[in-house]
Amino acid sequence: MSDPKKRFTGLYDEYYRRVLRYALQHAGPGNAEDIASETFLIAWRRLDDVPDPPLPWLLGVARNLLGQQFRHARRQHRLTHQIWELTTDADLRTWDAGEHVIERAVALEALGSLSETDVEALTLVTWHGLEAAEAASVVGCSPHAFTARLHRARKRLADELRLAEQSREHLPVATTSTPRKYP
Amino acid sequence: MTFTEDPLRVIADLRPADHDRLADEAYARNRAVDMACALGECGATARHGGLRVLTGTWRGRVLASTGVGLVAAAVAAAVVITVPSSHGHSTLGTSGGGTGTVVNGATGSQEILLTAARTAAARPAATGTYWYVKERDFEPTSFRKPGKAMVSGKPAPKDPGFGASYAATEESWTGARQTRTIVNENLAFNFASAAGKAKWKAAGEPPLVNPSGKSGLTGPVTSNYGFGGYSYNIGAIKVSLATAQKLPTTAGKLNALLQGQWKSMSPAQQQATVGLNQPTYAEYVFQVADALLTGPVTPGTKAAVYGLLAKQPGLTAAEKVTDPLGRVGTAIGNGSVGYLVINPATADVLDLTSAPVRPGATIPATQFGTEAYLSLNWTNRLP
């Protein structure tokens, strides 16, 4: 096997599952598989452009593909949707083992209240194990900007978790958001 | 109580274990085909005869980068080169209205479709750098209970009689090397009746959101994509922007292409592609027609689409149907696949809707989803 083929095979074997897991955040299993496969087709065609480490580059490609495919907002499968659909007993056991203060459903509700941008920043670091500089290259911003984005996202989630916990305990609810009503 | 949750640990523990299982299974299932396609051996082992089948369930246009080169040759073998028509916002709309007629059965709807085929074939051809689509989308609206966050994926609270709907405009410019999308423009919420609005006010005016949880606080979102080789997924067939203009221009050749694709799919794939249980070939053709008639295809291909639809059983036509934008057209379809509303004078698509239509009636902006096309044309510039 030639070196390019060998390198591509190695890329696929090592990273396909990680790319698919990223795609699963935004798409149902069938579409996620399409996205992962497309990502590696592009990687093969642009093999010389694939840097080391390759994961941020691959996730960046997958992210662009997802952005194109799911431009219709109502057709988006948001992360919370995916989590609801895929929750199993194993997830409940993981949650219990984590000895969390709040219930998993409440945490999920808090997560669902965040913007896609916040969720993306948080999951790139926690789920996909990227450093800030790597995650920045995935979303196309500077490492400094990503660090700030992550900090804000983390704070907003902490606020939401606190709000959810207070609400659950029927304590007075404090919120900093200004309610808007439509129309 | 002191709150002690670490947000990052919460996120980490919310990751579904099933992601790992799905990833392992997909890796085992797809590796051979993906490797073969990437390394240029796709012809022997690719799924479904070299034409990739979408497993998603949503119909119509899907932008995606590809695989284009792999399928282009397969499609190009059956094509005649022409260039597509150009028409702008003003030409899509019609006026008039009044009492319409329903045209049941093969003969009546056939006549309308064959007339549309002749009209489409006579339209002028054009081309450009970007295929530009502007549409106004209408959907029923969810709402959030006061003080509660909405969880996407969790069933929205049942409409307590508000009858609210949202409308938003989307635009896209699809080029061979660059694409731009703008979504969530002019997001507006409306009520079907004053009584519904009064009920909403009495309930404390809970925030209204669209199905993805966005409220009017979210403004337009612009995305730019720098990849080359974009393609349209047309039904289950993935073709490049250029190849879309080389699709068959006769109903017979288009039918042969789609028949081959249809027969290559397993029942599960057919179901996933069409988004219906045990779909028929006619339903598949209708889905593909949606995409082709709103896509960057030639007048000849549009004519072929109408000609092929004329041969499909089970379609009904209803005349003088008014869409949510007040435009009047002829609706073709049925309760299973939804309806295409076309301007009979130009054979342009005005709307795709899941609303049941009646002749002479107005498609409601509430209860059902409708995509109203404001523009489907070529342009040479990005704004």
Chai-1 contact restraints between the chains, C-beta under 6 A:
chainA,res_idxA,chainB,res_idxB,connection_type,confidence,min_distance_angstrom,max_distance_angstrom,comment,restraint_id
A,Y16,B,Y27,contact,1.0,0.0,6.0,A-B,restraint_1
A,R17,B,A23,contact,1.0,0.0,6.0,A-B,restraint_2
A,R17,B,Y27,contact,1.0,0.0,6.0,A-B,restraint_3
A,L20,B,A23,contact,1.0,0.0,6.0,A-B,restraint_4
A,L20,B,A26,contact,1.0,0.0,6.0,A-B,restraint_5
A,R21,B,H19,contact,1.0,0.0,6.0,A-B,restraint_6
A,R21,B,A23,contact,1.0,0.0,6.0,A-B,restraint_7
A,L24,B,H19,contact,1.0,0.0,6.0,A-B,restraint_8
A,P29,B,L22,contact,1.0,0.0,6.0,A-B,restraint_9
A,G30,B,T55,contact,1.0,0.0,6.0,A-B,restraint_10
A,G30,B,G56,contact,1.0,0.0,6.0,A-B,restraint_11
A,N31,B,G56,contact,1.0,0.0,6.0,A-B,restraint_12
A,E33,B,A26,contact,1.0,0.0,6.0,A-B,restraint_13
A,S37,B,D34,contact,1.0,0.0,6.0,A-B,restraint_14
A,F40,B,D34,contact,1.0,0.0,6.0,A-B,restraint_15
A,L41,B,A38,contact,1.0,0.0,6.0,A-B,restraint_16
A,L41,B,G67,contact,1.0,0.0,6.0,A-B,restraint_17
A,W44,B,A38,contact,1.0,0.0,6.0,A-B,restraint_18
A,N64,B,Y225,contact,1.0,0.0,6.0,A-B,restraint_19
A,L65,B,S65,contact,1.0,0.0,6.0,A-B,restraint_20
A,G67,B,S223,contact,1.0,0.0,6.0,A-B,restraint_21
A,Q68,B,L63,contact,1.0,0.0,6.0,A-B,restraint_22
A,Q68,B,A64,contact,1.0,0.0,6.0,A-B,restraint_23
A,Q68,B,Y225,contact,1.0,0.0,6.0,A-B,restraint_24
A,Q69,B,V62,contact,1.0,0.0,6.0,A-B,restraint_25
A,Q69,B,A64,contact,1.0,0.0,6.0,A-B,restraint_26
A,R71,B,T181,contact,1.0,0.0,6.0,A-B,restraint_27
A,R71,B,V183,contact,1.0,0.0,6.0,A-B,restraint_28
A,A73,B,V183,contact,1.0,0.0,6.0,A-B,restraint_29
A,A73,B,S212,contact,1.0,0.0,6.0,A-B,restraint_30
A,R74,B,E139,contact,1.0,0.0,6.0,A-B,restraint_31
A,R74,B,P211,contact,1.0,0.0,6.0,A-B,restraint_32
A,R74,B,S212,contact,1.0,0.0,6.0,A-B,restraint_33
A,R75,B,W58,contact,1.0,0.0,6.0,A-B,restraint_34
A,Q76,B,S212,contact,1.0,0.0,6.0,A-B,restraint_35
A,R78,B,S152,contact,1.0,0.0,6.0,A-B,restraint_36
A,T80,B,V151,contact,1.0,0.0,6.0,A-B,restraint_37
A,T80,B,S152,contact,1.0,0.0,6.0,A-B,restraint_38
A,T80,B,G153,contact,1.0,0.0,6.0,A-B,restraint_39
A,H81,B,S152,contact,1.0,0.0,6.0,A-B,restraint_40
A,H81,B,G153,contact,1.0,0.0,6.0,A-B,restraint_41
A,I83,B,P16,contact,1.0,0.0,6.0,A-B,restraint_42
A,W84,B,G153,contact,1.0,0.0,6.0,A-B,restraint_43
A,W84,B,K154,contact,1.0,0.0,6.0,A-B,restraint_44
A,L86,B,P16,contact,1.0,0.0,6.0,A-B,restraint_45
A,L86,B,D18,contact,1.0,0.0,6.0,A-B,restraint_46
A,T88,B,D18,contact,1.0,0.0,6.0,A-B,restraint_47
A,A90,B,A17,contact,1.0,0.0,6.0,A-B,restraint_48
A,D91,B,P16,contact,1.0,0.0,6.0,A-B,restraint_49
A,D91,B,A17,contact,1.0,0.0,6.0,A-B,restraint_50
A,T94,B,D13,contact,1.0,0.0,6.0,A-B,restraint_51
A,W95,B,D13,contact,1.0,0.0,6.0,A-B,restraint_52
A,G98,B,D13,contact,1.0,0.0,6.0,A-B,restraint_53
A,V101,B,T4,contact,1.0,0.0,6.0,A-B,restraint_54
A,V101,B,E5,contact,1.0,0.0,6.0,A-B,restraint_55
A,A107,B,V10,contact,1.0,0.0,6.0,A-B,restraint_56
A,E109,B,A149,contact,1.0,0.0,6.0,A-B,restraint_57
A,E109,B,V151,contact,1.0,0.0,6.0,A-B,restraint_58
A,G112,B,A149,contact,1.0,0.0,6.0,A-B,restraint_59
A,G112,B,V151,contact,1.0,0.0,6.0,A-B,restraint_60
A,G112,B,S152,contact,1.0,0.0,6.0,A-B,restraint_61
A,S113,B,A149,contact,1.0,0.0,6.0,A-B,restraint_62
A,L122,B,I11,contact,1.0,0.0,6.0,A-B,restraint_63
A,T126,B,L8,contact,1.0,0.0,6.0,A-B,restraint_64
A,T126,B,I11,contact,1.0,0.0,6.0,A-B,restraint_65
A,T126,B,A12,contact,1.0,0.0,6.0,A-B,restraint_66
A,W127,B,R15,contact,1.0,0.0,6.0,A-B,restraint_67
A,R154,B,P7,contact,1.0,0.0,6.0,A-B,restraint_68
A,L157,B,P7,contact,1.0,0.0,6.0,A-B,restraint_69
A,A158,B,P7,contact,1.0,0.0,6.0,A-B,restraint_70
A,L161,B,E5,contact,1.0,0.0,6.0,A-B,restraint_71
A,R162,B,F3,contact,1.0,0.0,6.0,A-B,restraint_72
A,E165,B,F3,contact,1.0,0.0,6.0,A-B,restraint_73
A,R180,B,L217,contact,1.0,0.0,6.0,A-B,restraint_74
A,K181,B,E205,contact,1.0,0.0,6.0,A-B,restraint_75
A,Y182,B,F189,contact,1.0,0.0,6.0,A-B,restraint_76
A,Y182,B,L208,contact,1.0,0.0,6.0,A-B,restraint_77
A,Y182,B,G216,contact,1.0,0.0,6.0,A-B,restraint_78
A,P183,B,F189,contact,1.0,0.0,6.0,A-B,restraint_79
